[in-house]
Amino acid sequence: MSMQRTASVEAVTAAGGAGVAHVMYRVEERMADLVDGYGRLLAGHAQATLSAGGKRLRPLLVCLASGVPVIESDALVRSAVAVELVHAATLVHDDVLDGALMRRGRPTVVAAGGRLLATATGDLLFSRAFAELAGSGSVEAVRALSRAASGLAAGELMQRADAWSTAVSIGRYRERCRLKTAVLFRGACELGALCGAGQARALGRFGEAIGLAFQLLDDILDVTGPPERTGKPRGTDLLDGTVTLPLIIARESDEQLARLDLRSLRTAEQAAAVCDRIIATDALDVARGQALAMVARAKQALPLLPDDQRSALELVADGVVERYS
């Protein structure tokens, strides 16, 4: 995970207690074990997907939502593993639908092995997630992850329906972000709370709010880059026909952007030029301000928690913001 300053990995781990590092280590080991044994080709691509990095933000939220100091349990490890496997599966499936060639600076599974193998890899990760969570014996946990997975599917369908449409409203954009990203943050916090007998509904709302801010800020990064930081060219969303908040806002003050037909963009250079026009407006400042406000409200709305747990969760929320500073 790439957090800076006060929200570094070390700071979050220290705030959560030694149990956080131990649980996260077990999560990595368990994920590797779960995809082994499915043949060299399929298991190899699944393993490469999981080892490609990433912030592991969702498993971390599972840990901290369970309580601080984190009390390690089999159910907690299973929950953290399941959340990250679902996240990884959605990334692989998204790359199939988008025909994406790169992710995190590496060739995607669909680029390396084709659509059929990539789809099978995503399916394997997804199925192992629910098998792992079912082993915890908690029906409520399975229900929580199922709700999140259903939301992810609905968000993907909404994004497909809205492709190339510059008539997308801010309200619809936010709902798409909620479904595509924030529901899994909510699910992570709910699963952690269930492991620790905590306030699942209230912590779920916190997770959803910072997940929504995370997606808004990620969409800003698509405009600003740089590619060596994001692992993909600037304006990738534009080339995919995905309308995000910076473009929606910028269209209000730039007539050329207001007339833009995204289907006319063919090259990375053309997309980068559109990004430059967006940057020239106040769209990024407005979008960033909305995301910061969401994080602030999420922190203020945290339920009554022990001070150590509240501090650790606030550090994660701050890390969402600081990654884009």
Secondary structure, DSSP 4 states (H G I P E B T S, - for coil): ----GGG-HHHHHHHH-HHHHHHHHHHHHHHHHHHTTS-HHHHHHHHHHHHT----HHHHHHHHHH-SS----HHHHHHHHHHHHHHHHHHHHHHHHHT--EETTEE-HHHHH-HHHHHHHHHHHHHHHHHHHHTTT-HHHHHHHHHHHHHHHHHHHHHHHTTT-TT--HHHHHHHHIIIIIHHHHHHHHHHHHHTT--HHHHHHHHHHHHHHHHHHHHHHHHH--HHHHSS-TTHHHHTT---HHHHHHTTT-HHHHT--GGG--SHHHHHHHHHHHHHTTHHHHHHHHHHHHHHHHHHT--S--HHHHHHHHHHHHHHHHTT-
